[in-house]
Amino acid sequence: MRDTLTISLPAEMRRSIARSAKGQHMTASEYVRDALRRRLAVERFQAVRARVVPKAQAQGIHTDEDVFKLVS
């Protein structure tokens, strides 16, 4: 099921979206949905990271190299 969300954009942003979408062979709607999916994924990652980092640091894991040593 799909819902419609109406948003207002400055004219220049709307034109930029249209140009970028065309360059990616996408509709403006597909382009914006993709951008929102990516933004939501980043926010989920940041939320998980905020919960995990303190636990990792408590175990002495502070850098990417520390993680690499554990998984190698």
CHARMM-style PDB file with segment names, atoms N, HN, CA, C and O in Angstrom:
ATOM      1  N   MET     1       0.831  -1.176   0.000  1.00  0.00      PROA
ATOM      2  CA  MET     1       0.000   0.000   0.000  1.00  0.00      PROA
ATOM      3  C   MET     1       0.879   1.245   0.000  1.00  0.00      PROA
ATOM      4  O   MET     1       1.901   1.286   0.686  1.00  0.00      PROA
ATOM      5  N   ARG     2       0.501   2.220  -0.738  1.00  0.00      PROA
ATOM      6  HN  ARG     2      -0.328   2.187  -1.296  1.00  0.00      PROA
ATOM      7  CA  ARG     2       1.260   3.472  -0.801  1.00  0.00      PROA
ATOM      8  C   ARG     2       0.416   4.605  -0.253  1.00  0.00      PROA
ATOM      9  O   ARG     2      -0.803   4.637  -0.423  1.00  0.00      PROA
ATOM     10  N   ASP     3       1.080   5.518   0.397  1.00  0.00      PROA
ATOM     11  HN  ASP     3       2.070   5.492   0.535  1.00  0.00      PROA
ATOM     12  CA  ASP     3       0.476   6.771   0.830  1.00  0.00      PROA
ATOM     13  C   ASP     3       1.170   7.893   0.101  1.00  0.00      PROA
ATOM     14  O   ASP     3       2.293   7.742  -0.381  1.00  0.00      PROA
ATOM     15  N   THR     4       0.510   8.992   0.027  1.00  0.00      PROA
ATOM     16  HN  THR     4      -0.401   9.115   0.419  1.00  0.00      PROA
ATOM     17  CA  THR     4       1.088  10.167  -0.607  1.00  0.00      PROA
ATOM     18  C   THR     4       1.461  11.170   0.463  1.00  0.00      PROA
ATOM     19  O   THR     4       0.690  11.439   1.384  1.00  0.00      PROA
ATOM     20  N   LEU     5       2.652  11.717   0.328  1.00  0.00      PROA
ATOM     21  HN  LEU     5       3.279  11.499  -0.421  1.00  0.00      PROA
ATOM     22  CA  LEU     5       3.135  12.765   1.221  1.00  0.00      PROA
ATOM     23  C   LEU     5       3.404  13.987   0.355  1.00  0.00      PROA
ATOM     24  O   LEU     5       4.196  13.928  -0.586  1.00  0.00      PROA
ATOM     25  N   THR     6       2.764  15.061   0.667  1.00  0.00      PROA
ATOM     26  HN  THR     6       2.121  15.109   1.432  1.00  0.00      PROA
ATOM     27  CA  THR     6       2.966  16.286  -0.089  1.00  0.00      PROA
ATOM     28  C   THR     6       3.918  17.178   0.691  1.00  0.00      PROA
ATOM     29  O   THR     6       3.699  17.449   1.871  1.00  0.00      PROA
ATOM     30  N   ILE     7       4.972  17.634   0.029  1.00  0.00      PROA
ATOM     31  HN  ILE     7       5.150  17.415  -0.931  1.00  0.00      PROA
ATOM     32  CA  ILE     7       5.927  18.528   0.668  1.00  0.00      PROA
ATOM     33  C   ILE     7       6.126  19.754  -0.213  1.00  0.00      PROA
ATOM     34  O   ILE     7       5.910  19.715  -1.424  1.00  0.00      PROA
ATOM     35  N   SER     8       6.534  20.819   0.414  1.00  0.00      PROA
ATOM     36  HN  SER     8       6.709  20.850   1.398  1.00  0.00      PROA
ATOM     37  CA  SER     8       6.851  22.004  -0.379  1.00  0.00      PROA
ATOM     38  C   SER     8       8.365  22.125  -0.464  1.00  0.00      PROA
ATOM     39  O   SER     8       9.081  21.876   0.506  1.00  0.00      PROA
ATOM     40  N   LEU     9       8.834  22.509  -1.633  1.00  0.00      PROA
ATOM     41  HN  LEU     9       8.253  22.712  -2.421  1.00  0.00      PROA
ATOM     42  CA  LEU     9      10.265  22.654  -1.879  1.00  0.00      PROA
ATOM     43  C   LEU     9      10.526  23.993  -2.533  1.00  0.00      PROA
ATOM     44  O   LEU     9       9.690  24.498  -3.283  1.00  0.00      PROA
ATOM     45  N   PRO    10      11.674  24.566  -2.254  1.00  0.00      PROA
ATOM     46  CA  PRO    10      12.055  25.747  -3.024  1.00  0.00      PROA
ATOM     47  C   PRO    10      12.197  25.345  -4.495  1.00  0.00      PROA
ATOM     48  O   PRO    10      12.569  24.214  -4.808  1.00  0.00      PROA
ATOM     49  N   ALA    11      11.899  26.271  -5.373  1.00  0.00      PROA
ATOM     50  HN  ALA    11      11.597  27.190  -5.119  1.00  0.00      PROA
ATOM     51  CA  ALA    11      11.909  25.978  -6.815  1.00  0.00      PROA
ATOM     52  C   ALA    11      13.255  25.425  -7.266  1.00  0.00      PROA
ATOM     53  O   ALA    11      13.298  24.472  -8.044  1.00  0.00      PROA
ATOM     54  N   GLU    12      14.344  26.002  -6.795  1.00  0.00      PROA
ATOM     55  HN  GLU    12      14.309  26.776  -6.163  1.00  0.00      PROA
ATOM     56  CA  GLU    12      15.664  25.537  -7.228  1.00  0.00      PROA
ATOM     57  C   GLU    12      15.926  24.097  -6.776  1.00  0.00      PROA
ATOM     58  O   GLU    12      16.525  23.319  -7.517  1.00  0.00      PROA
ATOM     59  N   MET    13      15.486  23.740  -5.576  1.00  0.00      PROA
ATOM     60  HN  MET    13      14.999  24.372  -4.974  1.00  0.00      PROA
ATOM     61  CA  MET    13      15.657  22.357  -5.107  1.00  0.00      PROA
ATOM     62  C   MET    13      14.846  21.414  -5.986  1.00  0.00      PROA
ATOM     63  O   MET    13      15.330  20.344  -6.356  1.00  0.00      PROA
ATOM     64  N   ARG    14      13.635  21.792  -6.320  1.00  0.00      PROA
ATOM     65  HN  ARG    14      13.242  22.661  -6.020  1.00  0.00      PROA
ATOM     66  CA  ARG    14      12.792  20.963  -7.184  1.00  0.00      PROA
ATOM     67  C   ARG    14      13.462  20.750  -8.533  1.00  0.00      PROA
ATOM     68  O   ARG    14      13.450  19.640  -9.064  1.00  0.00      PROA
ATOM     69  N   ARG    15      14.048  21.811  -9.094  1.00  0.00      PROA
ATOM     70  HN  ARG    15      14.058  22.713  -8.663  1.00  0.00      PROA
ATOM     71  CA  ARG    15      14.748  21.684 -10.378  1.00  0.00      PROA
ATOM     72  C   ARG    15      15.984  20.780 -10.231  1.00  0.00      PROA
ATOM     73  O   ARG    15      16.275  19.975 -11.115  1.00  0.00      PROA
ATOM     74  N   SER    16      16.693  20.916  -9.130  1.00  0.00      PROA
ATOM     75  HN  SER    16      16.456  21.570  -8.411  1.00  0.00      PROA
ATOM     76  CA  SER    16      17.879  20.074  -8.892  1.00  0.00      PROA
ATOM     77  C   SER    16      17.494  18.608  -8.789  1.00  0.00      PROA
ATOM     78  O   SER    16      18.179  17.739  -9.329  1.00  0.00      PROA
ATOM     79  N   ILE    17      16.408  18.338  -8.104  1.00  0.00      PROA
ATOM     80  HN  ILE    17      15.852  19.044  -7.665  1.00  0.00      PROA
ATOM     81  CA  ILE    17      15.922  16.954  -7.986  1.00  0.00      PROA
ATOM     82  C   ILE    17      15.559  16.421  -9.365  1.00  0.00      PROA
ATOM     83  O   ILE    17      15.920  15.297  -9.715  1.00  0.00      PROA
ATOM     84  N   ALA    18      14.852  17.218 -10.140  1.00  0.00      PROA
ATOM     85  HN  ALA    18      14.559  18.131  -9.855  1.00  0.00      PROA
ATOM     86  CA  ALA    18      14.447  16.781 -11.481  1.00  0.00      PROA
ATOM     87  C   ALA    18      15.663  16.480 -12.348  1.00  0.00      PROA
ATOM     88  O   ALA    18      15.694  15.467 -13.047  1.00  0.00      PROA
ATOM     89  N   ARG    19      16.670  17.360 -12.305  1.00  0.00      PROA
ATOM     90  HN  ARG    19      16.646  18.183 -11.738  1.00  0.00      PROA
ATOM     91  CA  ARG    19      17.892  17.131 -13.102  1.00  0.00      PROA
ATOM     92  C   ARG    19      18.629  15.878 -12.634  1.00  0.00      PROA
ATOM     93  O   ARG    19      19.029  15.043 -13.444  1.00  0.00      PROA
ATOM     94  N   SER    20      18.800  15.760 -11.336  1.00  0.00      PROA
ATOM     95  HN  SER    20      18.475  16.439 -10.678  1.00  0.00      PROA
ATOM     96  CA  SER    20      19.528  14.602 -10.804  1.00  0.00      PROA
ATOM     97  C   SER    20      18.788  13.306 -11.079  1.00  0.00      PROA
ATOM     98  O   SER    20      19.395  12.300 -11.444  1.00  0.00      PROA
ATOM     99  N   ALA    21      17.479  13.333 -10.903  1.00  0.00      PROA
ATOM    100  HN  ALA    21      16.985  14.150 -10.606  1.00  0.00      PROA
ATOM    101  CA  ALA    21      16.680  12.132 -11.173  1.00  0.00      PROA
ATOM    102  C   ALA    21      16.809  11.722 -12.633  1.00  0.00      PROA
ATOM    103  O   ALA    21      16.984  10.543 -12.939  1.00  0.00      PROA
ATOM    104  N   LYS    22      16.723  12.691 -13.528  1.00  0.00      PROA
ATOM    105  HN  LYS    22      16.581  13.649 -13.280  1.00  0.00      PROA
ATOM    106  CA  LYS    22      16.849  12.397 -14.953  1.00  0.00      PROA
ATOM    107  C   LYS    22      18.215  11.793 -15.253  1.00  0.00      PROA
ATOM    108  O   LYS    22      18.323  10.849 -16.035  1.00  0.00      PROA
ATOM    109  N   GLY    23      19.255  12.337 -14.630  1.00  0.00      PROA
ATOM    110  HN  GLY    23      19.167  13.105 -13.995  1.00  0.00      PROA
ATOM    111  CA  GLY    23      20.606  11.812 -14.822  1.00  0.00      PROA
ATOM    112  C   GLY    23      20.770  10.387 -14.322  1.00  0.00      PROA
ATOM    113  O   GLY    23      21.631   9.647 -14.799  1.00  0.00      PROA
ATOM    114  N   GLN    24      19.943  10.005 -13.363  1.00  0.00      PROA
ATOM    115  HN  GLN    24      19.244  10.606 -12.975  1.00  0.00      PROA
ATOM    116  CA  GLN    24      19.984   8.644 -12.815  1.00  0.00      PROA
ATOM    117  C   GLN    24      18.937   7.736 -13.456  1.00  0.00      PROA
ATOM    118  O   GLN    24      18.762   6.591 -13.040  1.00  0.00      PROA
ATOM    119  N   HSD    25      18.242   8.250 -14.469  1.00  0.00      PROA
ATOM    120  HN  HSD    25      18.384   9.180 -14.807  1.00  0.00      PROA
ATOM    121  CA  HSD    25      17.171   7.501 -15.154  1.00  0.00      PROA
ATOM    122  C   HSD    25      16.092   7.072 -14.161  1.00  0.00      PROA
ATOM    123  O   HSD    25      15.630   5.931 -14.169  1.00  0.00      PROA
ATOM    124  N   MET    26      15.709   8.015 -13.310  1.00  0.00      PROA
ATOM    125  HN  MET    26      16.085   8.942 -13.303  1.00  0.00      PROA
ATOM    126  CA  MET    26      14.688   7.778 -12.296  1.00  0.00      PROA
ATOM    127  C   MET    26      13.640   8.883 -12.411  1.00  0.00      PROA
ATOM    128  O   MET    26      13.896   9.955 -12.961  1.00  0.00      PROA
ATOM    129  N   THR    27      12.465   8.594 -11.882  1.00  0.00      PROA
ATOM    130  HN  THR    27      12.257   7.723 -11.436  1.00  0.00      PROA
ATOM    131  CA  THR    27      11.497   9.671 -11.722  1.00  0.00      PROA
ATOM    132  C   THR    27      11.897  10.478 -10.493  1.00  0.00      PROA
ATOM    133  O   THR    27      12.686  10.021  -9.666  1.00  0.00      PROA
ATOM    134  N   ALA    28      11.346  11.677 -10.385  1.00  0.00      PROA
ATOM    135  HN  ALA    28      10.706  12.048 -11.057  1.00  0.00      PROA
ATOM    136  CA  ALA    28      11.617  12.497  -9.201  1.00  0.00      PROA
ATOM    137  C   ALA    28      11.144  11.773  -7.937  1.00  0.00      PROA
ATOM    138  O   ALA    28      11.809  11.835  -6.904  1.00  0.00      PROA
ATOM    139  N   SER    29      10.016  11.099  -8.014  1.00  0.00      PROA
ATOM    140  HN  SER    29       9.476  11.049  -8.853  1.00  0.00      PROA
ATOM    141  CA  SER    29       9.503  10.353  -6.850  1.00  0.00      PROA
ATOM    142  C   SER    29      10.462   9.240  -6.445  1.00  0.00      PROA
ATOM    143  O   SER    29      10.753   9.067  -5.262  1.00  0.00      PROA
ATOM    144  N   GLU    30      10.957   8.478  -7.437  1.00  0.00      PROA
ATOM    145  HN  GLU    30      10.720   8.618  -8.399  1.00  0.00      PROA
ATOM    146  CA  GLU    30      11.924   7.406  -7.128  1.00  0.00      PROA
ATOM    147  C   GLU    30      13.179   7.993  -6.498  1.00  0.00      PROA
ATOM    148  O   GLU    30      13.721   7.444  -5.539  1.00  0.00      PROA
ATOM    149  N   TYR    31      13.629   9.101  -7.041  1.00  0.00      PROA
ATOM    150  HN  TYR    31      13.188   9.547  -7.821  1.00  0.00      PROA
ATOM    151  CA  TYR    31      14.844   9.748  -6.542  1.00  0.00      PROA
ATOM    152  C   TYR    31      14.671  10.175  -5.083  1.00  0.00      PROA
ATOM    153  O   TYR    31      15.547   9.933  -4.253  1.00  0.00      PROA
ATOM    154  N   VAL    32      13.553  10.802  -4.782  1.00  0.00      PROA
ATOM    155  HN  VAL    32      12.841  10.998  -5.457  1.00  0.00      PROA
ATOM    156  CA  VAL    32      13.308  11.263  -3.413  1.00  0.00      PROA
ATOM    157  C   VAL    32      13.111  10.079  -2.473  1.00  0.00      PROA
ATOM    158  O   VAL    32      13.599  10.104  -1.343  1.00  0.00      PROA
ATOM    159  N   ARG    33      12.402   9.040  -2.921  1.00  0.00      PROA
ATOM    160  HN  ARG    33      12.006   9.019  -3.839  1.00  0.00      PROA
ATOM    161  CA  ARG    33      12.240   7.841  -2.075  1.00  0.00      PROA
ATOM    162  C   ARG    33      13.590   7.227  -1.754  1.00  0.00      PROA
ATOM    163  O   ARG    33      13.839   6.824  -0.617  1.00  0.00      PROA
ATOM    164  N   ASP    34      14.467   7.153  -2.754  1.00  0.00      PROA
ATOM    165  HN  ASP    34      14.265   7.480  -3.677  1.00  0.00      PROA
ATOM    166  CA  ASP    34      15.803   6.604  -2.534  1.00  0.00      PROA
ATOM    167  C   ASP    34      16.577   7.456  -1.531  1.00  0.00      PROA
ATOM    168  O   ASP    34      17.240   6.925  -0.640  1.00  0.00      PROA
ATOM    169  N   ALA    35      16.491   8.769  -1.679  1.00  0.00      PROA
ATOM    170  HN  ALA    35      15.953   9.200  -2.403  1.00  0.00      PROA
ATOM    171  CA  ALA    35      17.191   9.664  -0.747  1.00  0.00      PROA
ATOM    172  C   ALA    35      16.666   9.486   0.677  1.00  0.00      PROA
ATOM    173  O   ALA    35      17.443   9.467   1.632  1.00  0.00      PROA
ATOM    174  N   LEU    36      15.364   9.358   0.814  1.00  0.00      PROA
ATOM    175  HN  LEU    36      14.733   9.374   0.038  1.00  0.00      PROA
ATOM    176  CA  LEU    36      14.779   9.162   2.143  1.00  0.00      PROA
ATOM    177  C   LEU    36      15.168   7.808   2.729  1.00  0.00      PROA
ATOM    178  O   LEU    36      15.463   7.704   3.919  1.00  0.00      PROA
ATOM    179  N   ARG    37      15.169   6.760   1.883  1.00  0.00      PROA
ATOM    180  HN  ARG    37      14.929   6.844   0.916  1.00  0.00      PROA
ATOM    181  CA  ARG    37      15.605   5.438   2.359  1.00  0.00      PROA
ATOM    182  C   ARG    37      17.025   5.505   2.895  1.00  0.00      PROA
ATOM    183  O   ARG    37      17.327   4.955   3.954  1.00  0.00      PROA
ATOM    184  N   ARG    38      17.893   6.183   2.154  1.00  0.00      PROA
ATOM    185  HN  ARG    38      17.647   6.630   1.293  1.00  0.00      PROA
ATOM    186  CA  ARG    38      19.287   6.305   2.582  1.00  0.00      PROA
ATOM    187  C   ARG    38      19.395   7.081   3.896  1.00  0.00      PROA
ATOM    188  O   ARG    38      20.139   6.683   4.792  1.00  0.00      PROA
ATOM    189  N   ARG    39      18.664   8.173   4.011  1.00  0.00      PROA
ATOM    190  HN  ARG    39      18.060   8.497   3.283  1.00  0.00      PROA
ATOM    191  CA  ARG    39      18.689   8.979   5.233  1.00  0.00      PROA
ATOM    192  C   ARG    39      18.203   8.164   6.423  1.00  0.00      PROA
ATOM    193  O   ARG    39      18.802   8.212   7.498  1.00  0.00      PROA
ATOM    194  N   LEU    40      17.121   7.416   6.236  1.00  0.00      PROA
ATOM    195  HN  LEU    40      16.634   7.377   5.363  1.00  0.00      PROA
ATOM    196  CA  LEU    40      16.598   6.581   7.318  1.00  0.00      PROA
ATOM    197  C   LEU    40      17.587   5.491   7.702  1.00  0.00      PROA
ATOM    198  O   LEU    40      17.715   5.168   8.883  1.00  0.00      PROA
ATOM    199  N   ALA    41      18.288   4.918   6.732  1.00  0.00      PROA
ATOM    200  HN  ALA    41      18.184   5.180   5.773  1.00  0.00      PROA
ATOM    201  CA  ALA    41      19.305   3.896   7.025  1.00  0.00      PROA
ATOM    202  C   ALA    41      20.442   4.499   7.836  1.00  0.00      PROA
ATOM    203  O   ALA    41      20.924   3.873   8.779  1.00  0.00      PROA
ATOM    204  N   VAL    42      20.874   5.696   7.487  1.00  0.00      PROA
ATOM    205  HN  VAL    42      20.482   6.205   6.721  1.00  0.00      PROA
ATOM    206  CA  VAL    42      21.939   6.370   8.248  1.00  0.00      PROA
ATOM    207  C   VAL    42      21.483   6.613   9.681  1.00  0.00      PROA
ATOM    208  O   VAL    42      22.246   6.389  10.621  1.00  0.00      PROA
ATOM    209  N   GLU    43      20.252   7.066   9.855  1.00  0.00      PROA
ATOM    210  HN  GLU    43      19.632   7.247   9.092  1.00  0.00      PROA
ATOM    211  CA  GLU    43      19.740   7.316  11.204  1.00  0.00      PROA
ATOM    212  C   GLU    43      19.653   6.030  12.016  1.00  0.00      PROA
ATOM    213  O   GLU    43      19.961   6.035  13.208  1.00  0.00      PROA
ATOM    214  N   ARG    44      19.234   4.909  11.382  1.00  0.00      PROA
ATOM    215  HN  ARG    44      18.984   4.905  10.413  1.00  0.00      PROA
ATOM    216  CA  ARG    44      19.196   3.624  12.104  1.00  0.00      PROA
ATOM    217  C   ARG    44      20.599   3.205  12.513  1.00  0.00      PROA
ATOM    218  O   ARG    44      20.814   2.751  13.638  1.00  0.00      PROA
ATOM    219  N   PHE    45      21.564   3.358  11.590  1.00  0.00      PROA
ATOM    220  HN  PHE    45      21.390   3.727  10.677  1.00  0.00      PROA
ATOM    221  CA  PHE    45      22.948   3.018  11.889  1.00  0.00      PROA
ATOM    222  C   PHE    45      23.467   3.846  13.059  1.00  0.00      PROA
ATOM    223  O   PHE    45      24.093   3.311  13.973  1.00  0.00      PROA
ATOM    224  N   GLN    46      23.207   5.143  13.030  1.00  0.00      PROA
ATOM    225  HN  GLN    46      22.698   5.578  12.288  1.00  0.00      PROA
ATOM    226  CA  GLN    46      23.684   6.016  14.111  1.00  0.00      PROA
ATOM    227  C   GLN    46      23.064   5.637  15.447  1.00  0.00      PROA
ATOM    228  O   GLN    46      23.729   5.701  16.480  1.00  0.00      PROA
ATOM    229  N   ALA    47      21.798   5.243  15.435  1.00  0.00      PROA
ATOM    230  HN  ALA    47      21.257   5.191  14.595  1.00  0.00      PROA
ATOM    231  CA  ALA    47      21.136   4.834  16.680  1.00  0.00      PROA
ATOM    232  C   ALA    47      21.757   3.554  17.234  1.00  0.00      PROA
ATOM    233  O   ALA    47      21.998   3.442  18.436  1.00  0.00      PROA
ATOM    234  N   VAL    48      22.014   2.595  16.351  1.00  0.00      PROA
ATOM    235  HN  VAL    48      21.819   2.687  15.375  1.00  0.00      PROA
ATOM    236  CA  VAL    48      22.643   1.343  16.793  1.00  0.00      PROA
ATOM    237  C   VAL    48      24.053   1.618  17.300  1.00  0.00      PROA
ATOM    238  O   VAL    48      24.465   1.093  18.334  1.00  0.00      PROA
ATOM    239  N   ARG    49      24.782   2.439  16.570  1.00  0.00      PROA
ATOM    240  HN  ARG    49      24.447   2.865  15.729  1.00  0.00      PROA
ATOM    241  CA  ARG    49      26.150   2.770  16.953  1.00  0.00      PROA
ATOM    242  C   ARG    49      26.183   3.451  18.324  1.00  0.00      PROA
ATOM    243  O   ARG    49      27.061   3.164  19.138  1.00  0.00      PROA
ATOM    244  N   ALA    50      25.242   4.337  18.576  1.00  0.00      PROA
ATOM    245  HN  ALA    50      24.529   4.569  17.914  1.00  0.00      PROA
ATOM    246  CA  ALA    50      25.190   5.036  19.862  1.00  0.00      PROA
ATOM    247  C   ALA    50      24.975   4.064  21.017  1.00  0.00      PROA
ATOM    248  O   ALA    50      25.467   4.296  22.122  1.00  0.00      PROA
ATOM    249  N   ARG    51      24.248   2.982  20.771  1.00  0.00      PROA
ATOM    250  HN  ARG    51      23.849   2.793  19.874  1.00  0.00      PROA
ATOM    251  CA  ARG    51      24.027   1.974  21.816  1.00  0.00      PROA
ATOM    252  C   ARG    51      25.228   1.040  21.972  1.00  0.00      PROA
ATOM    253  O   ARG    51      25.535   0.607  23.083  1.00  0.00      PROA
ATOM    254  N   VAL    52      25.910   0.727  20.859  1.00  0.00      PROA
ATOM    255  HN  VAL    52      25.660   1.079  19.957  1.00  0.00      PROA
ATOM    256  CA  VAL    52      26.966  -0.284  20.874  1.00  0.00      PROA
ATOM    257  C   VAL    52      28.328   0.279  21.311  1.00  0.00      PROA
ATOM    258  O   VAL    52      29.078  -0.397  22.015  1.00  0.00      PROA
ATOM    259  N   VAL    53      28.644   1.495  20.902  1.00  0.00      PROA
ATOM    260  HN  VAL    53      28.034   2.044  20.331  1.00  0.00      PROA
ATOM    261  CA  VAL    53      29.968   2.060  21.182  1.00  0.00      PROA
ATOM    262  C   VAL    53      30.309   2.060  22.666  1.00  0.00      PROA
ATOM    263  O   VAL    53      31.410   1.638  23.019  1.00  0.00      PROA
ATOM    264  N   PRO    54      29.428   2.509  23.551  1.00  0.00      PROA
ATOM    265  CA  PRO    54      29.793   2.471  24.967  1.00  0.00      PROA
ATOM    266  C   PRO    54      30.085   1.058  25.474  1.00  0.00      PROA
ATOM    267  O   PRO    54      30.969   0.865  26.309  1.00  0.00      PROA
ATOM    268  N   LYS    55      29.350   0.086  24.975  1.00  0.00      PROA
ATOM    269  HN  LYS    55      28.632   0.243  24.297  1.00  0.00      PROA
ATOM    270  CA  LYS    55      29.588  -1.307  25.385  1.00  0.00      PROA
ATOM    271  C   LYS    55      30.938  -1.795  24.866  1.00  0.00      PROA
ATOM    272  O   LYS    55      31.675  -2.475  25.580  1.00  0.00      PROA
ATOM    273  N   ALA    56      31.256  -1.446  23.626  1.00  0.00      PROA
ATOM    274  HN  ALA    56      30.657  -0.893  23.046  1.00  0.00      PROA
ATOM    275  CA  ALA    56      32.543  -1.843  23.056  1.00  0.00      PROA
ATOM    276  C   ALA    56      33.682  -1.176  23.809  1.00  0.00      PROA
ATOM    277  O   ALA    56      34.671  -1.830  24.143  1.00  0.00      PROA
ATOM    278  N   GLN    57      33.555   0.113  24.080  1.00  0.00      PROA
ATOM    279  HN  GLN    57      32.752   0.644  23.809  1.00  0.00      PROA
ATOM    280  CA  GLN    57      34.612   0.824  24.796  1.00  0.00      PROA
ATOM    281  C   GLN    57      34.819   0.253  26.191  1.00  0.00      PROA
ATOM    282  O   GLN    57      35.947   0.212  26.682  1.00  0.00      PROA
ATOM    283  N   ALA    58      33.751  -0.185  26.827  1.00  0.00      PROA
ATOM    284  HN  ALA    58      32.835  -0.151  26.428  1.00  0.00      PROA
ATOM    285  CA  ALA    58      33.869  -0.806  28.151  1.00  0.00      PROA
ATOM    286  C   ALA    58      34.674  -2.097  28.092  1.00  0.00      PROA
ATOM    287  O   ALA    58      35.229  -2.536  29.099  1.00  0.00      PROA
ATOM    288  N   GLN    59      34.737  -2.703  26.911  1.00  0.00      PROA
ATOM    289  HN  GLN    59      34.287  -2.347  26.093  1.00  0.00      PROA
ATOM    290  CA  GLN    59      35.505  -3.935  26.727  1.00  0.00      PROA
ATOM    291  C   GLN    59      36.868  -3.663  26.102  1.00  0.00      PROA
ATOM    292  O   GLN    59      37.571  -4.593  25.708  1.00  0.00      PROA
ATOM    293  N   GLY    60      37.237  -2.396  26.013  1.00  0.00      PROA
ATOM    294  HN  GLY    60      36.666  -1.640  26.334  1.00  0.00      PROA
ATOM    295  CA  GLY    60      38.554  -2.044  25.489  1.00  0.00      PROA
ATOM    296  C   GLY    60      38.626  -1.933  23.975  1.00  0.00      PROA
ATOM    297  O   GLY    60      39.718  -1.897  23.409  1.00  0.00      PROA
ATOM    298  N   ILE    61      37.499  -1.880  23.327  1.00  0.00      PROA
ATOM    299  HN  ILE    61      36.612  -1.909  23.788  1.00  0.00      PROA
ATOM    300  CA  ILE    61      37.469  -1.751  21.867  1.00  0.00      PROA
ATOM    301  C   ILE    61      37.217  -0.274  21.554  1.00  0.00      PROA
ATOM    302  O   ILE    61      36.141   0.262  21.815  1.00  0.00      PROA
ATOM    303  N   HSD    62      38.255   0.372  20.979  1.00  0.00      PROA
ATOM    304  HN  HSD    62      39.130  -0.064  20.767  1.00  0.00      PROA
ATOM    305  CA  HSD    62      38.162   1.812  20.759  1.00  0.00      PROA
ATOM    306  C   HSD    62      38.330   2.216  19.295  1.00  0.00      PROA
ATOM    307  O   HSD    62      37.863   3.284  18.901  1.00  0.00      PROA
ATOM    308  N   THR    63      38.973   1.404  18.499  1.00  0.00      PROA
ATOM    309  HN  THR    63      39.353   0.536  18.819  1.00  0.00      PROA
ATOM    310  CA  THR    63      39.263   1.793  17.119  1.00  0.00      PROA
ATOM    311  C   THR    63      38.814   0.707  16.149  1.00  0.00      PROA
ATOM    312  O   THR    63      38.485  -0.411  16.546  1.00  0.00      PROA
ATOM    313  N   ASP    64      38.808   1.065  14.865  1.00  0.00      PROA
ATOM    314  HN  ASP    64      39.075   1.973  14.542  1.00  0.00      PROA
ATOM    315  CA  ASP    64      38.524   0.074  13.826  1.00  0.00      PROA
ATOM    316  C   ASP    64      39.556  -1.045  13.865  1.00  0.00      PROA
ATOM    317  O   ASP    64      39.233  -2.208  13.623  1.00  0.00      PROA
ATOM    318  N   GLU    65      40.781  -0.691  14.168  1.00  0.00      PROA
ATOM    319  HN  GLU    65      41.044   0.254  14.365  1.00  0.00      PROA
ATOM    320  CA  GLU    65      41.844  -1.703  14.250  1.00  0.00      PROA
ATOM    321  C   GLU    65      41.552  -2.706  15.363  1.00  0.00      PROA
ATOM    322  O   GLU    65      41.824  -3.897  15.209  1.00  0.00      PROA
ATOM    323  N   ASP    66      41.002  -2.235  16.483  1.00  0.00      PROA
ATOM    324  HN  ASP    66      40.781  -1.267  16.608  1.00  0.00      PROA
ATOM    325  CA  ASP    66      40.633  -3.142  17.567  1.00  0.00      PROA
ATOM    326  C   ASP    66      39.572  -4.135  17.093  1.00  0.00      PROA
ATOM    327  O   ASP    66      39.645  -5.323  17.406  1.00  0.00      PROA
ATOM    328  N   VAL    67      38.613  -3.658  16.358  1.00  0.00      PROA
ATOM    329  HN  VAL    67      38.554  -2.693  16.103  1.00  0.00      PROA
ATOM    330  CA  VAL    67      37.558  -4.520  15.822  1.00  0.00      PROA
ATOM    331  C   VAL    67      38.170  -5.510  14.845  1.00  0.00      PROA
ATOM    332  O   VAL    67      37.866  -6.702  14.895  1.00  0.00      PROA
ATOM    333  N   PHE    68      39.030  -5.025  13.956  1.00  0.00      PROA
ATOM    334  HN  PHE    68      39.277  -4.057  13.915  1.00  0.00      PROA
ATOM    335  CA  PHE    68      39.663  -5.888  12.953  1.00  0.00      PROA
ATOM    336  C   PHE    68      40.429  -7.023  13.630  1.00  0.00      PROA
ATOM    337  O   PHE    68      40.352  -8.172  13.195  1.00  0.00      PROA
ATOM    338  N   LYS    69      41.163  -6.706  14.686  1.00  0.00      PROA
ATOM    339  HN  LYS    69      41.225  -5.772  15.040  1.00  0.00      PROA
ATOM    340  CA  LYS    69      41.923  -7.751  15.404  1.00  0.00      PROA
ATOM    341  C   LYS    69      40.998  -8.821  15.973  1.00  0.00      PROA
ATOM    342  O   LYS    69      41.344 -10.002  15.990  1.00  0.00      PROA
ATOM    343  N   LEU    70      39.826  -8.407  16.438  1.00  0.00      PROA
ATOM    344  HN  LEU    70      39.545  -7.448  16.424  1.00  0.00      PROA
ATOM    345  CA  LEU    70      38.897  -9.375  17.019  1.00  0.00      PROA
ATOM    346  C   LEU    70      38.248 -10.277  15.985  1.00  0.00      PROA
ATOM    347  O   LEU    70      37.965 -11.442  16.265  1.00  0.00      PROA
ATOM    348  N   VAL    71      38.014  -9.751  14.802  1.00  0.00      PROA
ATOM    349  HN  VAL    71      38.244  -8.805  14.575  1.00  0.00      PROA
ATOM    350  CA  VAL    71      37.309 -10.549  13.794  1.00  0.00      PROA
ATOM    351  C   VAL    71      38.241 -11.244  12.813  1.00  0.00      PROA
ATOM    352  O   VAL    71      37.786 -12.041  11.992  1.00  0.00      PROA
ATOM    353  N   SER    72      39.525 -10.961  12.883  1.00  0.00      PROA
ATOM    354  HN  SER    72      39.895 -10.314  13.550  1.00  0.00      PROA
ATOM    355  CA  SER    72      40.474 -11.591  11.952  1.00  0.00      PROA
ATOM    356  C   SER    72      40.963 -12.916  12.473  1.00  0.00      PROA
ATOM    357  OT1 SER    72      41.765 -13.580  11.817  1.00  0.00      PROA
TER     358      SER     72
END
